[in-house]
Amino acid sequence: MRHRAPRARRPRESPPRKASPAKGAPKGAKKAQSAREGSKTDLVLGLLKRSGGVTAKELMKATGWQPHSVRGFLSGTIRKKMGLAVISAKGENGERSYSIKA
């Protein structure tokens, strides 16, 4: 059996790079969006505006969501997308309650 000598390889061309936004570039100003009346977002916002706030269990019961969905909604939609400050406090009974400034 004869062995062939390895072929010389051509240098690979790198694919063209896409332009990426500059790091630390300011993003568009966030404006508080209002939720549609009767939606779950509207329901959650109403509960969060109560004087004593609302517990995660109450939010789960009102929306039918799992605990991780409630926390993700508070973090992603209420805080990040809507730009509202969610205040979290632990009560005397050890239950965490959430509220926003109205």
PyMOL commands that set and color helices and strands:
alter all, ss='L'
color gray80, all
select helices_A, chain A and resi 40-48+56-63+67-81
alter helices_A, ss='H'
color red, helices_A
select strands_A, chain A and resi 54-55+86-90+96-100
alter strands_A, ss='S'
color yellow, strands_A
deselect
rebuild
show_as cartoon
